Amino acid sequence: MAVSDNYQTFQFTPSGQSSLVLSGSLESYDHQIPIRMASFEYLKRDGAETEPMGGGQKKFSYRCVFMGAAPLQVGGPSYTAGSRYQQLVRAIVQQPLGVLVDPRLGKFQVGCLGLRAREEPARAVDTIDFTIDFAENQVDIAIAASSQPVPQQQGGRVLALNTALIDQINTFSSYQSAITANVALYSSLFTGSSATFVSAAVAAAQNQQQDLALTILLGDVLTQQNAFLDSLNAARAFTLQPDVSLTPYRVTARQIYAESVRLYYSVLAQKPPPVPFVVPSLMPLTMIAQRLGVRVDDLLALNRVPNPFGVPMGFRMIVPAQVIRQ
């Protein structure tokens, strides 16, 4: 089954335990999303009036299958289907409450209602079909992903701080010196790098594809911030101003980078998390990328591949979740 662009990693994280990633085992799912309605009927009047009374408790049911050896947890070892099933049962019995990431609706606080499992050794060896049910465990709480800062608004904060820094640096225009001219130059490079990062981040927020270039662009913002701060320190030799006079500029510069970091995580919050992938046999990285529907550059950025021309069997990789094929 091909996973579409808006598909997320299906996983359940019991409170205080590791995440149970079940995307590769998911066959189908059912949602129950009730709406409470109050009806008002009147004597000697036909019909009735209906008033919404809020949403009811959401329930989720997932039909899954464990087949052969595969990791149950992110970065964990491989197990047989029986071992994986035993670990799943043990985890939900010890702690049935936790965070569910639904493939379509995102994150919910839930309680596990139980498991129903079936195994037919005569039909398929080391294969267990099971259904796992959850019920919502939250009141008037939005999906966690929606509580993150909106990337467009967060990008506006960065650009507003850029403008504020440029206005502050105009005070250096009265000094005719190459040293103070560097302050204006490095402030321009700094605000330019942050503006470039904002544009890329807002564009990345419009789709569910992983954009690994954001990490590089954010690192460039930090590099330009440090260069700008160094130019400020160097300018004191000419301006003869006390060090404390540079505090407003330093604060604004660090706010720009801090808000850029918040923008970075607000974009990541809208992306499905990466999931593990075990190479089934010796093959080149280009074949793996074609099979998973991802770019080779993305795989190289997420993994330390010793030999891209021959990735050995059993090699564990991290790949973007939304393009995994089951």
Sequence and secondary structure as in RCSB ss.txt:
>XXXX:A:sequence
MAVSDNYQTFQFTPSGQSSLVLSGSLESYDHQIPIRMASFEYLKRDGAETEPMGGGQKKFSYRCVFMGAAPLQVG
GPSYTAGSRYQQLVRAIVQQPLGVLVDPRLGKFQVGCLGLRAREEPARAVDTIDFTIDFAENQVDIAIAASSQPV
PQQQGGRVLALNTALIDQINTFSSYQSAITANVALYSSLFTGSSATFVSAAVAAAQNQQQDLALTILLGDVLTQQ
NAFLDSLNAARAFTLQPDVSLTPYRVTARQIYAESVRLYYSVLAQKPPPVPFVVPSLMPLTMIAQRLGVRVDDLL
ALNRVPNPFGVPMGFRMIVPAQVIRQ
>XXXX:A:secstr
 B  TT    EEEETTS  EE GGGEEEEEEE  EEEEEE  TT SS EEEEEEE   EEEEEEEEESSEESSTT
  EE HHHHHHHHHHHHHH  EEEEEETTTEEEEEEEEEEEEE  TTTSTTEEEEEEEEEE  SS   GGGGS  
HHHHHHHHHHHHHHHHHHHGGGGG  SHHHHHHHHHHHHHHHHHHHHHHHHHHHTTSSS  THHHHHHHHHHHHH
HHHHHHHHHHHHHH   GGGGHHHHHHHHHHHHHHHHHHHHHHTTS   EEEE  SSB HHHHHHHHT  HHHHH
HHS  S TT B TT EEEE GGG B 
